[in-house]
Amino acid sequence: MAITGSTTTSPRYSKVAAWFHWVIAALVIANILIVELTEDAARAVRGEWIGTHKAVGITILVLTLGRLAWRIGHRTPPQPATMKRWEVVLSKSLHALFYFLLLALPISGWIFTSTHGRAIDWFGLFPIPALPVGDSESLHETVEGVHKLMGSAMLYLGVLHILAALKHQFYDRDGLIGRMNPFAR
């Protein structure tokens, strides 16, 4: 069945899946902005913002686990029939990479914070205890470097995801973007 205009014959994601998507996306963008905008800030100011960055990271981890649990019990809608095979393979591969990064980034941040025995203060409400990784400067530096590398990958992957959504909306006109609208009926 062909897809025309801005409507799609593919079913939509559930409202729960759509809300997970948009809330996690907003938090990822916020965390990237926190790091980028405070890079040259005074140490005390940057420290406060990095505390928020860590709390947001833990929130992303918990929401991603919730999203994965939801996804296990709820199938994703099929891709539009108009998508080429390479687009479907690329889409599935990039989504798998997103899930990996959504889990690995917060866990790596938690690990390198834990290398100095520090808990993560979750928005002043309660501490997230340090992981039992020991006090290791070399582990701290290694995991911090990997964390930063994955953060860059998340940024570039996010830009690619947005460009793909815009391609589907304005070039292909297959209505794919509307499937993730949490306000749609």
C-alpha positions in Angstrom: 0.0 0.0 0.0 1.5 3.4 -1.0 1.8 6.2 1.5 1.0 9.7 0.2 0.8 13.2 1.6 1.3 13.6 5.3 -0.7 10.6 6.4 0.7 7.1 7.0 -0.9 3.7 6.8 1.6 2.5 9.5 0.2 2.4 13.0 1.5 4.8 15.6 3.7 4.1 18.5 1.7 4.0 21.8 1.4 7.2 23.8 3.6 5.7 26.5 6.4 4.9 23.9 6.0 8.4 22.4 6.3 10.1 25.8 9.3 8.0 26.7 10.9 9.1 23.4 10.3 12.8 23.8 11.1 13.0 27.5 14.4 11.1 27.0 15.2 13.2 24.0 14.6 16.4 25.9 16.8 15.2 28.8 19.6 14.1 26.4 19.6 17.5 24.7 19.6 19.2 28.1 22.5 17.2 29.2 24.5 17.9 26.1 23.7 21.6 26.5 24.8 21.6 30.2 28.2 20.2 29.3 28.7 22.5 26.3 27.5 25.7 27.9 29.4 25.3 31.1 32.7 24.2 29.6 34.4 27.6 30.3 32.5 28.4 33.5 34.2 28.9 36.8 34.9 25.7 38.6 32.2 26.1 41.3 29.6 27.0 38.7 30.6 24.1 36.5 30.6 21.8 39.5 27.0 22.6 40.3 25.9 22.1 36.7 27.8 18.9 36.4 25.9 17.7 39.5 22.7 18.4 37.6 24.2 16.7 34.5 24.8 13.5 36.6 21.3 13.6 38.1 19.8 14.0 34.6 22.0 11.1 33.4 20.6 8.8 36.1 17.1 9.9 35.2 17.9 9.0 31.5 19.1 5.6 32.6 16.0 4.8 34.6 13.7 6.1 31.9 15.6 4.1 29.3 15.2 0.9 31.3 11.5 1.7 31.6 11.3 2.3 27.8 13.0 -1.0 27.1 10.7 -2.8 29.5 7.7 -1.2 27.7 9.1 -2.1 24.4 9.5 -5.8 25.3 5.8 -6.0 25.9 4.7 -3.7 23.0 5.7 -4.2 19.4 6.9 -1.3 17.4 4.8 -0.4 14.3 6.1 -1.7 11.0 8.1 0.6 8.8 6.3 2.2 5.9 6.3 0.0 2.8 7.9 2.9 0.9 11.1 2.6 2.9 14.0 1.0 1.0 15.7 -2.1 2.5 18.9 -0.1 3.3 16.8 2.6 5.1 15.2 -0.1 7.3 18.5 -1.7 8.1 20.1 1.7 8.9 17.1 2.8 11.0 17.2 -0.4 13.1 21.0 -0.2 13.5 20.9 3.4 14.6 18.0 2.7 17.0 20.1 -0.2 18.6 23.0 2.3 18.9 20.7 4.8 20.5 19.7 2.3 23.1 23.3 1.2 23.7 24.3 4.9 24.3 21.3 5.7 26.4 22.4 2.9 28.8 26.2 3.1 28.4 26.5 6.9 28.8 24.9 7.2 32.3 26.5 3.9 33.5 30.0 5.2 32.4 29.3 8.5 34.1 28.3 6.7 37.3 31.4 4.5 37.1 33.9 7.4 36.7 32.2 9.4 39.4 32.4 6.2 41.6 36.1 5.9 41.1 36.5 8.7 43.6 34.0 7.1 45.9 31.4 9.9 45.3 27.7 9.4 45.4 25.5 11.1 42.8 23.1 13.7 44.4 19.8 13.1 42.6 18.4 16.7 42.5 19.0 17.2 46.3 16.4 14.5 47.1 18.6 11.5 47.8 22.1 10.1 47.0 22.7 7.4 44.4 25.6 5.5 46.0 28.9 5.0 44.4 29.5 1.8 42.6 32.1 -0.5 44.1 34.8 0.1 41.5 37.6 1.3 43.9 39.6 4.5 43.9 41.5 4.4 40.6 42.7 7.5 38.8 43.6 5.5 35.7 40.1 3.9 35.6 38.6 7.3 36.2 40.5 8.9 33.2 39.8 5.9 30.9 36.1 5.8 31.6 35.8 9.6 31.5 37.4 9.5 28.0 35.1 6.8 26.8 32.1 8.8 28.3 33.1 11.9 26.4 33.5 9.9 23.2 30.1 8.3 23.6 28.7 11.8 24.3 30.0 13.0 21.0 28.6 9.9 19.3 25.2 10.7 20.9 25.3 14.2 19.6 26.1 13.2 16.0 23.6 10.3 16.2 20.9 12.7 17.4 21.6 15.1 14.5 21.4 12.2 12.1 18.1 11.1 13.6 16.6 14.6 13.2 17.8 14.9 9.6 16.3 11.5 8.8 13.0 12.5 10.4 13.0 15.8 8.3 13.8 13.8 5.2 10.8 11.6 5.8 8.6 14.5 6.6 9.5 16.9 3.8 11.1 14.8 1.0 9.5 11.4 1.3 6.3 12.8 2.7 5.5 9.4 4.2 4.1 10.7 7.5 6.7 8.7 9.4 7.3 11.5 11.9 3.6 11.6 13.0 3.9 8.0 14.3 5.8 9.4 17.4 3.3 12.1 18.2 2.1 11.6 21.8 -0.9 13.9 21.2 -2.3 12.0 18.2 -5.4 9.9 18.8 
